Amino acid sequence: MGRWLIGIGLVLVVLGLIWPWLARLGLGRLPGDIAIQREGFHFYFPVTTSLLVSVVVSLLLWLFFRR
């Protein structure tokens, strides 16, 4: 369990470091993401980005753990 938590932490650190380059690719501003901007208020919910990341991670885990 400890190794998993360390691994997940390392993955999050790596994603945080490469996030500026991912933003240049358009990840995080896809059609379907909800962004509301008003005076003094900003709300952003990345629906499509979350679904895309979920599918990619699920496929990678499935490929990694299949026997």
N, CA, C and O atoms as CSV, one atom per row, in Angstrom:
chain,resi,resn,atom,element,x,y,z
A,1,MET,N,N,0.828,-1.189,0.000
A,1,MET,CA,C,0.000,0.000,0.000
A,1,MET,C,C,0.875,1.256,0.000
A,1,MET,O,O,0.578,2.230,-0.691
A,2,GLY,N,N,1.942,1.221,0.773
A,2,GLY,CA,C,2.833,2.372,0.835
A,2,GLY,C,C,3.489,2.672,-0.499
A,2,GLY,O,O,3.652,3.833,-0.874
A,3,ARG,N,N,3.864,1.619,-1.215
A,3,ARG,CA,C,4.483,1.817,-2.522
A,3,ARG,C,C,3.509,2.454,-3.505
A,3,ARG,O,O,3.897,3.296,-4.314
A,4,TRP,N,N,2.247,2.052,-3.434
A,4,TRP,CA,C,1.226,2.634,-4.307
A,4,TRP,C,C,1.066,4.124,-4.033
A,4,TRP,O,O,0.980,4.926,-4.963
A,5,LEU,N,N,1.025,4.490,-2.761
A,5,LEU,CA,C,0.860,5.904,-2.418
A,5,LEU,C,C,2.064,6.725,-2.879
A,5,LEU,O,O,1.907,7.841,-3.374
A,6,ILE,N,N,3.248,6.177,-2.716
A,6,ILE,CA,C,4.443,6.870,-3.194
A,6,ILE,C,C,4.408,6.993,-4.715
A,6,ILE,O,O,4.742,8.044,-5.263
A,7,GLY,N,N,4.005,5.925,-5.395
A,7,GLY,CA,C,3.908,5.955,-6.853
A,7,GLY,C,C,2.897,6.969,-7.338
A,7,GLY,O,O,3.164,7.706,-8.287
A,8,ILE,N,N,1.741,7.019,-6.703
A,8,ILE,CA,C,0.713,7.992,-7.082
A,8,ILE,C,C,1.210,9.412,-6.824
A,8,ILE,O,O,0.963,10.314,-7.625
A,9,GLY,N,N,1.910,9.611,-5.708
A,9,GLY,CA,C,2.476,10.925,-5.409
A,9,GLY,C,C,3.489,11.356,-6.449
A,9,GLY,O,O,3.501,12.515,-6.863
A,10,LEU,N,N,4.341,10.433,-6.876
A,10,LEU,CA,C,5.333,10.755,-7.902
A,10,LEU,C,C,4.677,11.088,-9.237
A,10,LEU,O,O,5.121,11.994,-9.942
A,11,VAL,N,N,3.622,10.356,-9.582
A,11,VAL,CA,C,2.898,10.638,-10.819
A,11,VAL,C,C,2.275,12.035,-10.758
A,11,VAL,O,O,2.311,12.772,-11.744
A,12,LEU,N,N,1.712,12.399,-9.620
A,12,LEU,CA,C,1.119,13.731,-9.482
A,12,LEU,C,C,2.172,14.826,-9.580
A,12,LEU,O,O,1.919,15.881,-10.162
A,13,VAL,N,N,3.348,14.584,-9.014
A,13,VAL,CA,C,4.430,15.568,-9.118
A,13,VAL,C,C,4.864,15.736,-10.571
A,13,VAL,O,O,5.058,16.857,-11.039
A,14,VAL,N,N,5.016,14.621,-11.283
A,14,VAL,CA,C,5.413,14.683,-12.694
A,14,VAL,C,C,4.360,15.413,-13.516
A,14,VAL,O,O,4.699,16.249,-14.353
A,15,LEU,N,N,3.083,15.105,-13.285
A,15,LEU,CA,C,2.015,15.809,-14.000
A,15,LEU,C,C,2.025,17.300,-13.698
A,15,LEU,O,O,1.788,18.119,-14.585
A,16,GLY,N,N,2.300,17.651,-12.451
A,16,GLY,CA,C,2.383,19.063,-12.095
A,16,GLY,C,C,3.526,19.775,-12.803
A,16,GLY,O,O,3.411,20.945,-13.167
A,17,LEU,N,N,4.630,19.059,-12.994
A,17,LEU,CA,C,5.779,19.655,-13.663
A,17,LEU,C,C,5.570,19.807,-15.167
A,17,LEU,O,O,6.060,20.765,-15.765
A,18,ILE,N,N,4.848,18.870,-15.781
A,18,ILE,CA,C,4.651,18.946,-17.228
A,18,ILE,C,C,3.340,19.637,-17.617
A,18,ILE,O,O,3.025,19.740,-18.802
A,19,TRP,N,N,2.586,20.104,-16.641
A,19,TRP,CA,C,1.295,20.736,-16.923
A,19,TRP,C,C,1.398,21.933,-17.873
A,19,TRP,O,O,0.537,22.075,-18.741
A,20,PRO,N,N,2.422,22.810,-17.749
A,20,PRO,CA,C,2.503,23.930,-18.713
A,20,PRO,C,C,2.596,23.457,-20.166
A,20,PRO,O,O,2.033,24.097,-21.055
A,21,TRP,N,N,3.282,22.372,-20.416
A,21,TRP,CA,C,3.380,21.859,-21.781
A,21,TRP,C,C,2.071,21.209,-22.217
A,21,TRP,O,O,1.694,21.296,-23.385
A,22,LEU,N,N,1.381,20.563,-21.289
A,22,LEU,CA,C,0.079,19.982,-21.620
A,22,LEU,C,C,-0.939,21.078,-21.939
A,22,LEU,O,O,-1.808,20.891,-22.791
A,23,ALA,N,N,-0.831,22.213,-21.260
A,23,ALA,CA,C,-1.752,23.317,-21.517
A,23,ALA,C,C,-1.563,23.864,-22.931
A,23,ALA,O,O,-2.522,24.323,-23.552
A,24,ARG,N,N,-0.343,23.817,-23.437
A,24,ARG,CA,C,-0.097,24.278,-24.815
A,24,ARG,C,C,-0.777,23.372,-25.827
A,24,ARG,O,O,-1.117,23.815,-26.924
A,25,LEU,N,N,-0.977,22.113,-25.475
A,25,LEU,CA,C,-1.641,21.179,-26.379
A,25,LEU,C,C,-3.152,21.351,-26.366
A,25,LEU,O,O,-3.843,20.768,-27.202
A,26,GLY,N,N,-3.681,22.141,-25.432
A,26,GLY,CA,C,-5.118,22.366,-25.356
A,26,GLY,C,C,-5.796,21.510,-24.307
A,26,GLY,O,O,-7.010,21.604,-24.124
A,27,LEU,N,N,-5.038,20.679,-23.619
A,27,LEU,CA,C,-5.633,19.857,-22.563
A,27,LEU,C,C,-6.061,20.770,-21.427
A,27,LEU,O,O,-5.243,21.516,-20.887
A,28,GLY,N,N,-7.305,20.720,-21.069
A,28,GLY,CA,C,-7.842,21.590,-20.037
A,28,GLY,C,C,-8.756,22.661,-20.593
A,28,GLY,O,O,-9.429,23.356,-19.832
A,29,ARG,N,N,-8.791,22.804,-21.893
A,29,ARG,CA,C,-9.689,23.770,-22.545
A,29,ARG,C,C,-10.384,23.117,-23.727
A,29,ARG,O,O,-10.454,23.695,-24.812
A,30,LEU,N,N,-10.890,21.931,-23.520
A,30,LEU,CA,C,-11.556,21.200,-24.585
A,30,LEU,C,C,-13.018,21.606,-24.679
A,30,LEU,O,O,-13.584,22.109,-23.708
A,31,PRO,N,N,-13.640,21.394,-25.840
A,31,PRO,CA,C,-15.079,21.635,-25.934
A,31,PRO,C,C,-15.818,20.721,-24.954
A,31,PRO,O,O,-15.535,19.525,-24.884
A,32,GLY,N,N,-16.729,21.264,-24.226
A,32,GLY,CA,C,-17.452,20.495,-23.220
A,32,GLY,C,C,-17.008,20.825,-21.809
A,32,GLY,O,O,-17.706,20.496,-20.851
A,33,ASP,N,N,-15.861,21.469,-21.663
A,33,ASP,CA,C,-15.431,21.940,-20.352
A,33,ASP,C,C,-16.255,23.172,-19.993
A,33,ASP,O,O,-16.506,24.027,-20.842
A,34,ILE,N,N,-16.667,23.256,-18.750
A,34,ILE,CA,C,-17.527,24.354,-18.309
A,34,ILE,C,C,-16.661,25.466,-17.728
A,34,ILE,O,O,-15.895,25.241,-16.791
A,35,ALA,N,N,-16.784,26.648,-18.281
A,35,ALA,CA,C,-16.051,27.816,-17.790
A,35,ALA,C,C,-17.011,28.994,-17.713
A,35,ALA,O,O,-17.577,29.410,-18.724
A,36,ILE,N,N,-17.192,29.530,-16.510
A,36,ILE,CA,C,-18.067,30.676,-16.289
A,36,ILE,C,C,-17.227,31.796,-15.703
A,36,ILE,O,O,-16.612,31.635,-14.648
A,37,GLN,N,N,-17.201,32.931,-16.389
A,37,GLN,CA,C,-16.455,34.087,-15.915
A,37,GLN,C,C,-17.391,35.270,-15.779
A,37,GLN,O,O,-18.060,35.670,-16.731
A,38,ARG,N,N,-17.423,35.812,-14.595
A,38,ARG,CA,C,-18.195,37.021,-14.324
A,38,ARG,C,C,-17.331,37.952,-13.491
A,38,ARG,O,O,-16.255,37.574,-13.029
A,39,GLU,N,N,-17.797,39.132,-13.310
A,39,GLU,CA,C,-17.034,40.106,-12.542
A,39,GLU,C,C,-16.818,39.603,-11.110
A,39,GLU,O,O,-17.779,39.413,-10.364
A,40,GLY,N,N,-15.575,39.394,-10.737
A,40,GLY,CA,C,-15.250,38.937,-9.388
A,40,GLY,C,C,-15.505,37.454,-9.157
A,40,GLY,O,O,-15.449,36.989,-8.018
A,41,PHE,N,N,-15.785,36.705,-10.216
A,41,PHE,CA,C,-16.107,35.288,-10.045
A,41,PHE,C,C,-15.600,34.503,-11.244
A,41,PHE,O,O,-15.766,34.922,-12.389
A,42,HIS,N,N,-14.988,33.374,-10.974
A,42,HIS,CA,C,-14.522,32.487,-12.040
A,42,HIS,C,C,-14.768,31.051,-11.604
A,42,HIS,O,O,-14.333,30.638,-10.529
A,43,PHE,N,N,-15.466,30.293,-12.443
A,43,PHE,CA,C,-15.751,28.879,-12.165
A,43,PHE,C,C,-15.324,28.069,-13.375
A,43,PHE,O,O,-15.673,28.398,-14.508
A,44,TYR,N,N,-14.564,27.005,-13.128
A,44,TYR,CA,C,-14.092,26.152,-14.211
A,44,TYR,C,C,-14.233,24.692,-13.786
A,44,TYR,O,O,-13.730,24.295,-12.735
A,45,PHE,N,N,-14.916,23.902,-14.602
A,45,PHE,CA,C,-15.080,22.475,-14.337
A,45,PHE,C,C,-14.764,21.716,-15.623
A,45,PHE,O,O,-15.553,21.759,-16.566
A,46,PRO,N,N,-13.621,21.020,-15.680
A,46,PRO,CA,C,-13.175,20.361,-16.914
A,46,PRO,C,C,-13.836,18.998,-17.137
A,46,PRO,O,O,-13.206,17.963,-16.921
A,47,VAL,N,N,-15.077,18.992,-17.559
A,47,VAL,CA,C,-15.834,17.754,-17.747
A,47,VAL,C,C,-15.183,16.876,-18.823
A,47,VAL,O,O,-14.860,15.717,-18.562
A,48,THR,N,N,-14.994,17.412,-20.006
A,48,THR,CA,C,-14.446,16.636,-21.117
A,48,THR,C,C,-13.003,16.226,-20.847
A,48,THR,O,O,-12.614,15.098,-21.150
A,49,THR,N,N,-12.221,17.113,-20.291
A,49,THR,CA,C,-10.835,16.791,-19.973
A,49,THR,C,C,-10.779,15.664,-18.947
A,49,THR,O,O,-9.952,14.760,-19.066
A,50,SER,N,N,-11.647,15.708,-17.944
A,50,SER,CA,C,-11.676,14.651,-16.926
A,50,SER,C,C,-12.040,13.306,-17.543
A,50,SER,O,O,-11.438,12.287,-17.204
A,51,LEU,N,N,-13.013,13.293,-18.439
A,51,LEU,CA,C,-13.401,12.051,-19.100
A,51,LEU,C,C,-12.270,11.498,-19.960
A,51,LEU,O,O,-12.006,10.296,-19.950
A,52,LEU,N,N,-11.606,12.374,-20.702
A,52,LEU,CA,C,-10.493,11.953,-21.551
A,52,LEU,C,C,-9.344,11.393,-20.724
A,52,LEU,O,O,-8.799,10.342,-21.060
A,53,VAL,N,N,-8.975,12.067,-19.664
A,53,VAL,CA,C,-7.898,11.582,-18.798
A,53,VAL,C,C,-8.291,10.261,-18.161
A,53,VAL,O,O,-7.457,9.361,-18.055
A,54,SER,N,N,-9.531,10.122,-17.738
A,54,SER,CA,C,-10.008,8.885,-17.136
A,54,SER,C,C,-9.921,7.712,-18.100
A,54,SER,O,O,-9.495,6.622,-17.718
A,55,VAL,N,N,-10.321,7.929,-19.344
A,55,VAL,CA,C,-10.263,6.862,-20.351
A,55,VAL,C,C,-8.816,6.461,-20.627
A,55,VAL,O,O,-8.506,5.273,-20.716
A,56,VAL,N,N,-7.938,7.438,-20.761
A,56,VAL,CA,C,-6.533,7.140,-21.041
A,56,VAL,C,C,-5.892,6.390,-19.885
A,56,VAL,O,O,-5.186,5.406,-20.103
A,57,VAL,N,N,-6.127,6.839,-18.660
A,57,VAL,CA,C,-5.555,6.160,-17.495
A,57,VAL,C,C,-6.129,4.758,-17.351
A,57,VAL,O,O,-5.397,3.823,-17.027
A,58,SER,N,N,-7.420,4.598,-17.585
A,58,SER,CA,C,-8.040,3.273,-17.503
A,58,SER,C,C,-7.438,2.311,-18.530
A,58,SER,O,O,-7.160,1.154,-18.215
A,59,LEU,N,N,-7.240,2.793,-19.753
A,59,LEU,CA,C,-6.627,1.951,-20.781
A,59,LEU,C,C,-5.190,1.583,-20.431
A,59,LEU,O,O,-4.780,0.438,-20.620
A,60,LEU,N,N,-4.429,2.540,-19.926
A,60,LEU,CA,C,-3.051,2.250,-19.533
A,60,LEU,C,C,-2.990,1.232,-18.395
A,60,LEU,O,O,-2.175,0.310,-18.425
A,61,LEU,N,N,-3.846,1.399,-17.400
A,61,LEU,CA,C,-3.873,0.439,-16.289
A,61,LEU,C,C,-4.330,-0.938,-16.758
A,61,LEU,O,O,-3.809,-1.957,-16.305
A,62,TRP,N,N,-5.299,-0.968,-17.661
A,62,TRP,CA,C,-5.769,-2.249,-18.182
A,62,TRP,C,C,-4.639,-2.952,-18.934
A,62,TRP,O,O,-4.437,-4.154,-18.762
A,63,LEU,N,N,-3.908,-2.220,-19.758
A,63,LEU,CA,C,-2.784,-2.817,-20.487
A,63,LEU,C,C,-1.664,-3.254,-19.552
A,63,LEU,O,O,-1.019,-4.276,-19.784
A,64,PHE,N,N,-1.436,-2.484,-18.501
A,64,PHE,CA,C,-0.355,-2.786,-17.570
A,64,PHE,C,C,-0.656,-4.010,-16.705
A,64,PHE,O,O,0.241,-4.800,-16.414
A,65,PHE,N,N,-1.918,-4.168,-16.293
A,65,PHE,CA,C,-2.262,-5.230,-15.344
A,65,PHE,C,C,-2.910,-6.467,-15.959
A,65,PHE,O,O,-3.218,-7.412,-15.232
A,66,ARG,N,N,-3.124,-6.491,-17.261
A,66,ARG,CA,C,-3.726,-7.694,-17.841
A,66,ARG,C,C,-2.695,-8.818,-17.836
A,66,ARG,O,O,-1.490,-8.579,-17.908
A,67,ARG,N,N,-3.179,-10.006,-17.751
A,67,ARG,CA,C,-2.273,-11.167,-17.661
A,67,ARG,C,C,-2.422,-12.054,-18.836
A,67,ARG,O,O,-1.741,-13.076,-18.929
